[in-house]
Structure formats: C-alpha cells, structure tokens
Amino acid sequence: MTNALIITPSLGLSIVTTANEARIKRDDLLHQATLVALVADRIDADDATLLLRRLKTFEVSIEQARTQAKAPVLEIGKKIDELAKELVDQLKVETGRISRVLGAFELEERRKADAARYAAEQEARRIAEEARLKSLEVRAAAPDALAADRASDRVTEKAVEQIVALKQVAAASTVTRQAGTTVREDVCFEVIDLQALYSSNPTLVVLEPNGSAIRAILRANPNLQVPGLRHWREAKLNVRT
C-alpha cells in the first residue's frame, strides 16, 4: 500500500552545548550547591545569591537550548498531525454514523431473534403439555395396555416432530454477521446538573483542589483556617537572569 503521508524532514542546524560539557558544568554547580547549608551573615548571603543566580542561569540556558533543538521536530510533528487530521476527520464522522446505523439494525435483529426463540420455547412447552394430556386421554380410552402404549407413543412422536420443527425455525432466525464484526453498546451520558449529580452520588463527581483560588484567599487572609486544608509560607529569593 502506498504511504498516504510523504514526510520531508528539514531540521536545520541546531547548535547546543555538548552533553559532556553540560554534565560537567551541572556537576560543578551541584557540588557548589551542596556547600550552601546555612546562611549566617551577609557575606554568606551574597555568595549564596551569586550561586543561585548561576544555577538559575544554567537552568534557563538548558531550557532555551531544549526548546530551540525541539522546535523543528515539533513543527514536523504538527504538520503531520494537521495532514492526518485533514484526511480522516470527515471519515470519522461517517464511520461513527454508519456504525450507529448498523448497530441499531443489529440490535433490532437480535431482538427479533430473541423474540422468535422465546415464542418457540413457549410453543414447545404448550405442545409438550398438550401431548401429555392427550396421552393420558388416549390411554384411558384404549381397550388394553398394548393399545394404550401405542396410542400414547403416536401422540408423543407427533409432539416431538412439532417441537423439532419449532427449534429449527428458531435456529434459522439466529443473527449472522460478517466475520470480524461485533456489536457493542456504549454507555453514553450527559451531565445536565452537576450539583444535583454530586448531591445524589458524590462518587460520580471528581473533586480537585483549586490551587489559584486557595492561594488567592490565603493571600488575603493569612490566618484563615479552612477545614481540610493545612497552609504555611515559605520565603524564597528570586533572581533575574
């Protein structure tokens, strides 16, 4: 099969720090960072600030290099995704529609087959019960035991023939589909009232903390005590690179 997507890579030239050089620099910075355990005076604070700035600068440079190196690859991926989406989007709509139409038809066929089998089972029970009563009747009317047995057997044989015929008809109504196809009923839903759904069954709703709202209310009310929430503050020195 001919490939539908023709990919012509053009990554351009990306110049980034070599892996070994980056690792050596990182390890040196990590070693210096381990020496900062306690800030006792202004000299220590100034030295730690300079090191923090170097750490931040290295972090930013690596992030910039990563972004620059990945940009051409991401652009190719984006174009591939856009082309694939263009080719299959409308097909997906028709695939879904035809699948639903066929699903509805197959379910109706299954319903008919089930109804036919149920009707055949009911009729078979009726025939069997009618044959039992008829057998008792012919036995009572027979002149002797041998005649009674023969008459009863004829009634039973006729009933069996009728029941076999019914089962054959029911078997013929079995739904047959093309190989490799199955009918699946998906569970579909639409939430029309989230609050009502949560009130009726909380396990059906996923709750997540709203970090932005929590920080905003705690900034405005530092001593606020909120049930289920523990909060504190940490001082951090930010550096501009």
N, C-alpha and C positions, 0 to 999 in steps of 0.2 A: 504493500500500500504506500503511495506517495505521501511524504510528510506534508501535513497541512500548513505547518509553520516553518518558514525559512528564516533562520537566525543568522545575522551577520554581526558578530561581536566587534566592537571597537572601543577598547577600554582606555585608549590614550596612554599617556605616560604619567604614572603617579610616583613621585619621589617622596619616600618617607624614611624615617630613621630605621636603620637595620635592626633586626630583632636582638642581636647580641649587644649592640650599643645601648639599646633601650633597657635591656635587662640589667646591664652593668650599672647604668645610671639609677635605675629603680632600686637596686640593691644597696647602692651607696646612700641614697636618700632614706631608705628604710633603716639602715644602720644608724644614721644620724638621728632619726626619729626616736629610736629606742633609747637614746641618751637623754631625751627630754622626759624626765619623770616628775619633776617638781619645779615650779617657778617660784623662787624665793625672793628675788629682787628685780629691779628694773633692768639690770644687765641680762639676767636670765630671760626676762620677758622680751627684750629686744632680740636676743639671739633666737628664741623660740619663734618670734614673729617672722624673722627672716627665713627660718627654715620652713615655716608654714607657707610663706609666700612661694618658696621654691617647690614645695610639694604640690601646691595648687597649680603653679605654672606648668609643672611636668604633667599633671593630670589633664589640664586643658589642652596642652600640646598633643598628647596622645589621642584625646577625643577628637581634636581637629584633624589629625592625620587619619584616624579611623574613618571619619566622615568623608574626607577627601578621597581616600582609597576606595571606599564602597560606592561613591556616587555613580560612577559609570555602570557598575554592576546593577545597582538599584534601578537605574534608568532602563537598562536592558530588560530587567525583570518586569518593570512597569509596562513597557511596550508589549512584552509577551502576554502579560495578563490582559491588557486592553484588547489585543487582537483576538485572543481566545474568547474573551467576553463578547466581543462583537460577533464572532462566528456562532456562538452557542446560545446566547441569551434568548432569542426568539424561538430557537428549537426547544429550549427548556420549557417555555410556556406551552408549546404544542404537545410536548411529551407529557407534561402534567395533565393537560386537558384530556388527551386521548386515554391516558392511564386511568383517569377518573371515570370516563365514559365506559371503558371496558370493565373496570371494577364494578360499576353499578350493574352492568349486564351480567357479569359472572355471579354476583350476589343474588340477582333475581333467578338465574338458572339454578343456583344452589338451593334457593328457597323452593322452587318448583320441584326439584328432585327430592328434597326432604319431605315436601307435602305428599308427593307420589308414594314414597316409601312408607310414610305414616298411614296413608289411606290403604295401601296394600296390606300392611300389618293388621290394621283394624278389620279389613275384609277377610283376611285369613283367619283371624280369631272367630269372626262371625260364622264362617263356613265350618270351621272345626267344631264349634258349639252346636251348630245346626246338624252336623253329621253325627255328633254324639247323641243328640236327642232322637234323630231319625233311626239310628242304630238300635236304641232302646225300643223304639216303636216297632220296628220290623222283627226284632227278636220276640217281642211279646205276641206278635201275630203269627209267627212261624209255627207249623204243626209239630216240629221236633227240634232237638238241639242242633243236628247237622244242618237243617234248613235255616235255622236261626243264624248259625255261623256264616253260612254262605250269603245270606241276605245282608248281614252286618258288614261282611268284607266288601260286598259290592258298594255299599254306601261309603265306606271308608276309602276305597280306591278312587271313587269319583271325587270325593272331597280332596284327596291328596293331589289328584290331577289339577283340580281347580287352583289349589294353593301354589303348586309348582308354576303354573301359568302366570299367576299373580306375581310371584317372585321374579320371573323372567322379565315381565313388563317393568317392574320396579328397577331391576338391574339395568335395563336398557335406558332408563332415564338418568343414569349416573352422568354427572358433568365431566366432559373430557376437554382438556385444554391442550394447546400446543406445548411440546416439550420445552422445558426451561422457563416456564411461566408459573407464577404463584399469585394468589390473591391475598392481600394483606389489608386489614382495616386499621388505619392510623387513628390515633386519638387526637382530635383537634379541639381547640378551645379558644375562647376569647374572654378576657377579664373585663367585665363591664363595670365593676365596682370593687376596687382593690381593698378599700376599708371594710366593706361588708365581707369580702372573702377572708380577710385576716381575722375579723371578729368571729366568723363561723368556724374557721380552722386555721390557726396560726401556722401550722406546719406546712401549709401550702404557699406561704409567702416567705421569701428570703430577706432577712433584715441585715443591713450593713451600716456600720458607723459612718456618719457624715463628718469626715475629718475637717473640712473647711468650716462647717458650722460650729463644730466643737471648739476649734481654735479661736474663732471669732467671739464666741460667747465667753470664753475664758480670758481673752484679752480684755474684754470689757468688764469682767467680774473675776478678778484673780483669785478671790477666796470662795468662789461659788462651789458648793458641794452638790454634786449630781449623783443620784443613786446609780450604782453600776459603773461609775467612772472614777479612776484614780488619775490625778494630774499633778504635774510638777513643772519646774522651769529649769532650763539649762542655759548657762551663759556661754556663748561661742564668739570667738574673734574672727570676723570675716576679713579677708584680704582681697584687694583688687589686683588683677594681673595685667 
